């Protein structure tokens, strides 16, 4: 029985004690909600494939849990064990159903979580089969064909094995590849897909036979097989006589440019330049009877003037703890043979640049133009370059992924501590850490939206913050840093003409969540579900929306007995720092000009360490801005103006 009272009336609601477990969890009876997921990264499960389900307890704390499973709610509950995994080996349609898990803890008086939302398993009643395709089934002398392997029905998560034999029924041990491969040998080819742990194989593809064409005619080939190269690369022209047996041949070349290769079977030139571009043909003549072949079909070679400039993209731009970062490196003139190298950018303040350090697993380069960095936790910069043969491209421009979490070694704080600011506001950015040199960088994402971060002389990145300039008469006051799960937070509205507003409507992801007379939106214990885009509305005006991020606290840290002691120490340190800042503020008011003007060149040279810097944002901004100052802390004051 529950008693409710409002301003107009009061009433009593009686709820059945056998209320649904989800409702009891909402009302606070249970806080630990289990979730049944799969460990694989693909949605479908094929016949006889092994599937592993995992039970995760949300907000489970540091208690020891045991786990139970049931299927379709009518099946008998499995025995509770300490293993949160449930393995279905060699799945068939008899394993179809809705799987739920529950957690139990405590002894001898055990408490149970509600059952999770069901994980629906539907086993596809077929074994997938690989499909092998060739862009051509005939290879000219010295040429190659491209083979492509896919899985039918289409599904994800596969790698592939290519098999070759000289005759049907024979094959080698196989070669792993990513689904697309170039071959120059004739023979009988098959492929199959493989994924999962334990390994699951598709059926073999139908065989594809590749034939070598033999005829008494001339063919021009390139080694490597690139018809488009860049200045500085090396390449070899070769005249092949198809069906030429073991006869001795003389060779002759014809070109569309001024370059004439010698009368030999092959010729290498390099470093190549643009004068080598053109059409190349050849013919052969038997030494024994001087009988000639016809001229070969011309092959067109293009030599590009400049080295290709790789372009790097990163995803996601903003990190959640433990995210994987995907890097993609694209070459402006794509062609075959490139290997890609991946680097982390280390700040180098002496010349406002970066040092580049090869990422683990990238020493020998990768054939794929994408690379995944696992478990990234902090702001970082990356670059890439491509290489083939003896040529390497320049480095790409650095690209950054940002984290809002405050690291211990380098941090960026904002005052006032909010995302949105009126044009005409002054905003203070402060870099803190163990370094004696800092630079602040920002990247302009939109016209009024900048991302700021600090880079230290010791090669570290701080957290990043998002700051927006608002020309409107209303802004949302929301935290600029991620909010720790379980802490309290207040959001409010502010007018340019007044700080006091009432009858404020608050929205989360465009959904109205508060529409009473309160001036603030107060959340006493933030959870991950509170993360999202917020905006406010009052007096017929509506603010822009801003993202509020929620950081999940590590269980082991909260369970550490020394954690309260650490909080006390940190509190004492913060108190001392606050007193020092108040004293500095007092002195700053006495000498106001020294805090809010840019030092002249002579003044700057006479100072041992710079402490402040003004940035006026009514001038044109570059894509990435940086400023260099010295000291363990430095404060950058942004004065935002508009005309």
C-alpha positions in Angstrom: 0.0 0.0 0.0 1.4 3.4 -0.9 0.1 6.9 0.2 0.4 9.7 -2.3 -0.3 13.4 -1.7 -0.5 16.3 -4.1 -1.5 20.0 -3.7 -5.1 19.2 -4.7 -5.8 15.8 -3.3 -4.4 12.7 -1.6 -5.0 9.1 -2.5 -4.0 5.6 -1.6 -2.8 3.1 -4.2 -2.7 -0.6 -3.3 -0.3 -2.7 -5.3 -0.4 -6.5 -5.5 2.6 -8.0 -3.6 3.2 -10.2 -6.6 4.0 -7.1 -8.7 6.2 -7.6 -11.8 9.9 -7.7 -10.9 10.6 -4.8 -13.3 8.1 -2.6 -11.4 9.7 -3.6 -8.1 13.1 -2.6 -9.5 11.7 0.8 -10.6 10.2 1.4 -7.1 13.6 0.7 -5.5 13.0 -2.8 -4.2 15.9 -4.1 -6.3 18.7 -2.1 -7.9 20.8 -4.9 -9.4 19.4 -5.6 -12.8 20.9 -8.5 -14.8 21.4 -8.4 -18.5 21.8 -11.4 -20.8 24.1 -10.8 -23.8 26.2 -12.8 -26.2 30.0 -12.7 -26.4 30.0 -12.8 -30.2 29.9 -9.7 -32.5 27.3 -11.1 -34.9 23.5 -11.4 -34.6 22.8 -14.7 -36.2 23.7 -18.3 -35.0 24.0 -21.0 -37.6 23.3 -24.8 -37.3 25.9 -26.5 -35.0 27.6 -23.2 -34.2 28.6 -22.7 -30.6 27.0 -19.7 -28.8 28.2 -18.3 -25.4 25.7 -16.2 -23.4 26.9 -13.9 -20.6 25.0 -12.6 -17.6 26.0 -9.1 -16.4 24.7 -7.5 -13.2 24.3 -3.8 -13.6 25.4 -2.0 -10.4 26.3 -5.3 -8.8 28.9 -3.9 -6.5 31.8 -5.9 -5.2 29.6 -8.8 -3.8 30.2 -12.3 -5.0 27.5 -13.4 -7.3 26.3 -16.8 -8.5 24.2 -17.0 -11.7 21.2 -19.1 -12.8 19.6 -19.4 -16.2 16.2 -20.4 -17.5 14.6 -20.8 -20.9 11.1 -19.8 -22.0 10.2 -19.2 -18.3 8.7 -22.7 -18.0 12.0 -24.6 -18.0 13.5 -25.6 -14.8 16.1 -23.0 -13.5 19.7 -24.2 -13.9 21.9 -24.6 -10.9 23.4 -21.3 -9.7 27.2 -21.2 -10.3 29.9 -18.6 -10.1 30.4 -18.7 -13.9 28.3 -16.0 -15.5 28.6 -17.7 -18.9 26.1 -20.2 -20.4 27.5 -22.2 -23.4 25.3 -23.7 -26.1 27.4 -26.2 -28.0 26.5 -27.2 -31.6 23.3 -25.3 -31.6 20.2 -26.7 -33.3 16.6 -25.6 -33.6 15.9 -27.4 -30.3 17.9 -24.7 -28.6 15.6 -21.9 -29.8 13.9 -19.9 -27.1 14.1 -16.9 -24.8 17.0 -17.1 -22.4 17.0 -15.2 -19.1 19.5 -15.0 -16.3 19.3 -14.1 -12.6 22.0 -13.3 -9.9 22.1 -14.5 -6.4 24.3 -13.4 -3.5 24.5 -13.8 0.3 24.6 -16.9 2.5 22.7 -18.5 4.2 19.9 -15.9 3.5 20.3 -15.4 -0.3 18.8 -12.5 -2.2 18.0 -12.8 -5.9 17.9 -10.2 -8.7 14.9 -10.1 -11.0 15.2 -12.2 -14.2 16.8 -10.3 -17.0 15.1 -9.3 -20.2 15.0 -12.4 -22.5 17.7 -13.0 -25.0 16.0 -14.5 -28.0 17.9 -17.3 -29.8 16.8 -18.4 -33.2 19.2 -20.9 -34.9 19.3 -20.7 -38.7 18.6 -24.1 -40.0 21.5 -24.2 -42.5 25.2 -24.5 -42.6 26.6 -21.4 -44.4 28.5 -22.0 -47.6 31.4 -20.0 -49.0 31.2 -18.5 -52.5 34.4 -17.9 -54.5 34.4 -15.5 -57.5 37.1 -14.5 -60.0 37.2 -11.3 -62.1 38.6 -13.5 -64.9 39.2 -17.3 -65.2 42.1 -16.8 -67.6 45.6 -15.3 -66.8 47.7 -13.8 -69.5 51.4 -14.5 -69.3 52.8 -12.6 -66.3 49.4 -11.4 -65.3 47.1 -12.0 -62.3 43.4 -12.3 -61.4 41.5 -11.3 -58.3 39.6 -13.8 -56.3 36.8 -12.8 -53.9 35.4 -15.0 -51.2 32.0 -14.3 -49.4 29.6 -16.3 -47.2 26.1 -17.2 -48.2 23.8 -16.2 -46.6 25.5 -12.9 -46.0 26.7 -12.5 -42.3 29.5 -10.8 -40.4 32.6 -11.8 -38.4 34.3 -14.0 -41.1 37.9 -14.5 -42.1 38.8 -16.7 -45.0 41.1 -19.5 -46.1 42.0 -20.0 -49.8 43.0 -23.5 -51.1 44.8 -24.3 -54.4 45.4 -27.6 -56.2 46.9 -28.5 -59.6 43.9 -30.7 -60.3 40.3 -31.2 -58.9 40.5 -33.2 -55.7 43.9 -31.9 -54.7 44.7 -28.9 -52.6 47.4 -27.3 -50.4 47.2 -26.4 -46.7 45.5 -23.1 -47.4 46.3 -19.5 -47.0 44.5 -17.0 -44.7 43.2 -13.8 -46.4 40.7 -11.0 -45.8 38.2 -12.0 -48.5 40.0 -10.5 -51.5 43.3 -11.8 -53.0 45.3 -11.5 -56.2 46.8 -14.8 -57.7 49.1 -15.4 -60.7 49.2 -19.2 -60.7 46.8 -21.4 -62.6 45.0 -24.2 -60.8 41.8 -25.2 -59.0 40.8 -22.8 -56.2 38.4 -23.2 -53.3 37.7 -21.1 -50.1 35.8 -21.3 -46.9 34.9 -18.9 -44.1 35.9 -19.2 -40.4 34.8 -17.4 -37.3 34.3 -17.8 -33.5 35.9 -19.6 -30.6 35.8 -22.5 -30.8 36.4 -22.2 -34.6 33.3 -22.6 -36.8 33.8 -23.4 -40.5 31.5 -22.8 -43.5 31.2 -25.4 -46.2 33.8 -25.2 -48.9 32.9 -23.1 -51.9 32.5 -24.5 -55.4 35.8 -24.7 -57.1 37.0 -22.1 -59.6 39.6 -23.1 -62.2 42.1 -20.5 -63.4 43.8 -21.1 -66.7 47.1 -19.7 -68.0 46.7 -18.5 -71.6 49.5 -19.7 -73.9 49.8 -18.3 -77.5 52.6 -17.1 -79.6 51.9 -13.4 -79.0 53.6 -10.6 -77.1 52.3 -9.2 -73.9 53.6 -6.3 -71.9 53.6 -6.8 -68.1 54.6 -4.5 -65.2 56.3 -5.6 -62.0 54.9 -4.6 -59.6 51.5 -4.8 -61.4 50.7 -1.1 -60.9 49.7 1.0 -63.9 49.6 4.1 -61.8 52.8 5.0 -59.8 54.2 8.2 -58.2 57.4 10.1 -59.0 60.4 8.4 -57.3 59.0 4.8 -57.5 60.7 2.0 -59.4 59.0 -0.3 -62.0 60.0 -3.0 -64.4 58.6 -3.4 -68.0 58.7 -7.0 -69.3 57.9 -8.4 -72.7 56.4 -11.9 -72.4 55.9 -14.2 -75.4 52.9 -16.4 -74.8 53.4 -19.9 -76.2 57.0 -19.0 -77.0 58.3 -22.4 -75.8 62.1 -22.4 -75.2 63.0 -20.4 -78.3 65.4 -17.6 -78.1 63.9 -14.2 -78.8 64.9 -10.7 -79.7 62.7 -7.8 -78.5 61.6 -4.4 -79.7 59.6 -1.7 -77.9 57.3 1.1 -79.0 56.2 4.0 -76.8 54.0 7.1 -77.1 56.6 9.2 -75.3 60.2 10.1 -76.0 61.6 7.3 -73.8 62.7 4.2 -75.7 63.6 1.1 -73.7 66.5 -1.0 -74.9 65.9 -4.0 -77.1 65.8 -6.4 -74.2 63.1 -8.6 -72.6 62.8 -6.4 -69.6 63.9 -3.0 -68.4 63.7 -1.3 -65.0 63.6 2.4 -64.5 63.4 4.5 -61.4 63.1 6.8 -59.8 60.4 7.4 -62.3 59.2 10.8 -63.3 56.3 12.2 -65.4 58.2 11.8 -68.7 57.8 8.1 -68.3 54.0 8.3 -68.6 52.6 6.8 -71.8 51.6 3.7 -73.7 54.1 0.8 -74.0 54.0 -2.0 -76.6 56.5 -4.7 -77.5 57.0 -7.6 -80.0 59.4 -10.5 -80.3 61.4 -12.0 -83.1 62.8 -15.5 -83.1 66.5 -15.6 -83.5 66.4 -18.9 -85.4 64.2 -17.8 -88.3 63.5 -14.1 -87.5 59.7 -14.8 -87.5 58.1 -12.0 -85.5 55.1 -11.8 -83.3 52.6 -8.9 -83.7 52.8 -5.8 -81.6 51.3 -6.4 -78.1 48.3 -4.5 -76.9 49.5 -1.3 -75.3 49.7 -0.9 -71.6 49.2 2.6 -70.2 51.6 3.7 -67.4 50.8 6.9 -65.5 53.4 8.6 -63.3 51.9 11.1 -61.0 54.0 14.2 -60.2 53.6 14.4 -56.4 53.7 11.9 -53.6 50.2 10.9 -52.4 49.0 12.6 -49.2 47.3 10.2 -46.9 44.1 11.4 -45.1 43.4 10.0 -41.6 39.9 9.8 -40.1 39.1 8.6 -36.6 36.0 7.2 -35.0 34.5 7.9 -32.5 35.7 11.5 -31.8 34.5 11.4 -28.2 35.5 8.4 -26.0 33.7 6.5 -23.4 36.1 4.6 -21.0 37.5 1.5 -22.7 36.3 2.4 -26.2 38.0 1.0 -29.3 39.1 3.6 -31.8 39.0 2.9 -35.5 41.6 4.6 -37.7 41.1 4.9 -41.5 43.9 6.0 -43.8 43.1 6.8 -47.3 45.4 7.7 -50.2 44.2 10.3 -52.6 45.0 8.2 -55.7 44.2 4.7 -54.5 46.1 1.9 -56.1 47.4 -1.6 -55.2 50.3 -2.6 -53.1 50.1 -0.1 -50.2 50.9 -1.0 -46.7 49.7 1.3 -43.9 51.6 2.4 -40.8 50.0 3.8 -37.7 51.5 6.2 -35.2 50.6 7.9 -31.9 51.3 11.7 -31.9 53.4 12.8 -28.9 53.3 16.6 -28.2 56.6 18.4 -29.0 56.3 21.9 -27.6 59.8 23.1 -28.8 58.6 23.6 -32.4 54.8 23.4 -31.9 54.7 19.9 -33.6 54.6 16.2 -32.6 56.9 13.2 -32.5 55.4 10.1 -33.9 55.6 6.7 -32.2 54.6 3.5 -34.0 51.6 1.8 -32.5 51.9 -1.8 -31.3 51.2 -4.2 -34.2 52.1 -1.6 -36.9 55.9 -2.1 -37.2 55.6 -4.1 -40.4 52.5 -2.2 -41.6 49.1 -3.5 -42.4 47.5 -4.5 -45.7 44.2 -3.1 -44.6 43.6 0.7 -44.6 41.9 0.5 -41.2 43.4 -0.1 -37.7 41.7 -0.6 -34.4 43.2 0.7 -31.1 41.6 -1.2 -28.2 40.9 0.2 -24.7 41.7 3.8 -25.4 40.9 5.8 -22.2 42.3 9.3 -22.7 42.7 12.1 -25.2 45.1 11.1 -27.9 46.4 12.1 -31.3 47.1 9.8 -34.3 48.8 10.0 -37.7 49.3 7.5 -40.5 51.4 7.0 -43.6 51.5 4.5 -46.5 54.4 2.8 -48.2 55.1 0.4 -51.0 58.3 -0.8 -52.5 61.0 1.7 -51.5 58.6 4.7 -51.3 56.8 6.1 -48.2 54.2 8.8 -48.3 54.4 11.9 -46.0 52.6 11.6 -42.7 49.0 12.5 -42.6 47.8 15.5 -40.5 47.2 14.5 -36.9 43.7 13.6 -35.9 42.5 13.5 -32.3 40.1 11.5 -30.2 38.9 13.3 -27.0 38.0 12.1 -23.6 36.2 14.3 -21.0 37.5 12.3 -18.0 40.1 14.2 -15.9 43.4 12.2 -15.9 45.8 12.6 -13.0 48.9 13.6 -15.0 47.4 16.5 -17.0 44.0 18.1 -16.7 42.1 21.1 -18.1 39.5 22.9 -16.0 37.1 25.6 -17.1 35.7 28.6 -15.2 32.8 29.2 -15.2 32.3 25.5 -15.1 29.7 25.1 -17.9 29.4 24.3 -21.6 27.4 27.2 -22.9 28.6 30.9 -22.7 27.2 34.2 -23.9 29.1 36.1 -26.5 30.8 38.8 -24.2 31.6 36.3 -21.4 35.1 35.7 -20.3 36.1 32.1 -19.9 39.2 30.8 -18.0 40.9 27.6 -19.1 43.5 26.2 -16.6 46.1 23.5 -17.4 47.4 21.6 -14.4 49.9 18.8 -14.1 53.6 17.9 -13.5 54.9 19.6 -16.6 56.6 23.1 -16.7 55.4 23.8 -20.3 51.9 23.8 -21.7 50.1 24.6 -24.8 46.3 24.9 -25.3 44.9 23.6 -28.6 41.4 23.8 -29.9 39.6 22.5 -33.0 36.7 24.3 -34.4 33.9 21.8 -35.0 31.1 24.2 -35.9 30.9 28.0 -36.1 30.2 28.5 -32.4 31.5 25.1 -31.0 35.1 24.5 -30.1 36.9 21.6 -28.5 39.8 22.6 -26.2 42.6 20.5 -24.6 46.0 20.9 -23.1 49.3 19.3 -24.2 52.3 19.2 -21.8 56.0 19.5 -22.4 56.4 16.0 -21.1 54.3 14.6 -24.0 50.9 14.2 -22.3 47.3 15.1 -23.3 44.7 16.5 -20.9 41.0 15.8 -20.9 39.1 17.7 -23.6 36.2 20.2 -23.0 33.5 21.4 -25.4 32.7 25.2 -25.2 30.0 26.8 -27.2 29.4 30.5 -27.9 25.7 31.6 -27.8 24.4 34.7 -29.5 20.9 34.0 -28.1 19.4 35.6 -25.0 19.3 32.2 -23.1 21.8 29.5 -22.2 21.7 26.2 -20.4 24.0 25.9 -17.4 25.3 22.3 -17.4 28.5 20.7 -16.3 31.4 20.9 -18.8 33.1 17.8 -17.4 31.6 14.3 -17.1 29.6 13.7 -14.0 30.5 10.8 -11.8 27.8 8.2 -11.4 26.1 8.5 -8.0 26.9 12.1 -7.5 24.4 15.0 -7.5 24.1 17.6 -10.3 22.0 20.7 -10.9 21.1 22.2 -14.3 19.6 25.6 -14.7 18.7 28.3 -17.2 20.3 31.7 -17.5 19.2 34.8 -19.4 21.6 37.3 -20.7 19.7 40.1 -18.9 19.2 38.2 -15.6 20.4 35.2 -13.7 17.0 34.5 -12.0 14.4 32.6 -14.0 11.4 30.7 -13.0 8.9 28.3 -14.5 11.7 26.5 -16.4 11.0 23.5 -18.6 13.8 21.0 -18.9 14.2 18.5 -21.8 16.3 15.3 -22.1 16.8 14.2 -25.7 13.9 16.4 -26.7 11.6 14.8 -24.1 10.1 17.0 -21.4 11.2 15.8 -18.0 10.4 18.7 -15.7 7.8 21.5 -16.2 7.0 22.9 -12.7 7.9 26.1 -10.9 11.3 25.0 -9.9 14.2 27.0 -11.3 16.7 24.1 -11.4 16.8 20.5 -12.5 18.3 18.6 -9.6 19.5 15.0 -9.9 20.5 13.6 -6.5 22.2 10.5 -7.7 23.2 10.5 -11.4 23.1 7.2 -13.3 24.1 6.3 -16.8 20.5 6.6 -17.9 20.7 10.4 -17.2 23.4 10.8 -19.9 22.2 12.7 -23.0 21.3 16.0 -24.6 19.7 18.6 -22.3 18.0 21.9 -23.0 15.8 24.4 -21.2 12.9 26.7 -22.0 11.5 29.7 -20.2 9.7 32.9 -21.0 9.1 31.7 -24.6 12.8 31.3 -25.2 14.7 28.0 -25.7 18.4 27.3 -25.2 20.6 25.2 -27.4 21.1 21.6 -26.3 24.3 20.4 -24.6 25.5 16.8 -23.9 26.0 15.7 -20.3 28.3 12.7 -20.0 28.1 10.3 -17.0 31.2 8.4 -15.9 30.7 5.0 -14.3 32.8 4.6 -11.1 35.1 1.5 -11.0 33.8 -0.9 -8.3 37.3 -1.7 -7.0 38.1 1.9 -6.3 35.0 2.5 -4.2 35.6 -0.8 -2.4 39.1 0.3 -1.4 39.3 0.9 2.4 41.8 3.7 1.9 39.5 5.6 -0.4 37.9 7.8 2.3 41.4 8.7 3.6 42.4 9.7 0.1 39.3 11.9 -0.1 40.2 13.6 3.1 43.7 14.3 1.9 42.4 15.6 -1.4 40.0 17.8 0.4 42.7 19.4 2.6 44.9 20.0 -0.5 41.9 21.6 -2.3 41.3 23.9 0.7 44.9 25.1 0.7 44.8 25.7 -3.1 41.5 27.7 -2.6 43.1 30.0 -0.1 46.0 30.6 -2.4 43.7 31.4 -5.3 41.7 33.9 -3.2 45.0 35.7 -2.3 46.0 35.7 -6.0 42.5 37.1 -6.9 42.9 39.9 -4.3 46.3 40.8 -5.9 44.8 40.5 -9.3 42.1 43.1 -8.5 44.8 45.5 -7.3 46.7 45.2 -10.6 43.8 44.5 -13.0 45.7 45.6 -16.1 48.3 42.8 -15.6 45.5 40.1 -15.7 43.5 41.3 -18.6 45.9 42.6 -21.3 48.3 40.8 -23.6 52.0 41.4 -22.6 54.1 43.3 -25.1 57.0 41.6 -26.8 59.5 43.3 -24.5 57.5 42.5 -21.4 57.2 38.9 -22.4 60.9 38.5 -22.9 61.6 39.8 -19.4 59.2 37.4 -17.6 60.5 34.1 -16.3 57.2 32.4 -17.0 54.0 33.5 -18.6 50.8 33.1 -16.6 47.9 34.3 -18.7 46.9 35.0 -22.3 43.8 36.5 -23.9 42.2 35.1 -27.0 39.7 37.3 -28.8 37.2 35.2 -30.7 35.9 38.0 -33.0 38.9 37.4 -35.3 39.1 34.5 -37.8 40.1 31.2 -36.2 42.4 28.6 -37.7 41.3 25.0 -37.8 43.6 24.1 -34.9 45.0 26.9 -32.6 47.8 26.5 -30.0 49.5 28.8 -27.6 52.6 28.0 -25.5 53.3 29.1 -21.9 55.5 28.0 -19.0 54.8 26.9 -15.5 53.2 24.0 -13.7 49.8 25.7 -14.1 48.8 28.2 -16.7 45.5 30.0 -17.2 44.1 30.9 -20.6 41.4 33.6 -20.5 39.0 33.5 -23.5 37.2 36.8 -24.0 34.2 36.1 -26.3 32.9 39.1 -28.2 30.4 39.7 -30.9 29.5 42.8 -33.0 
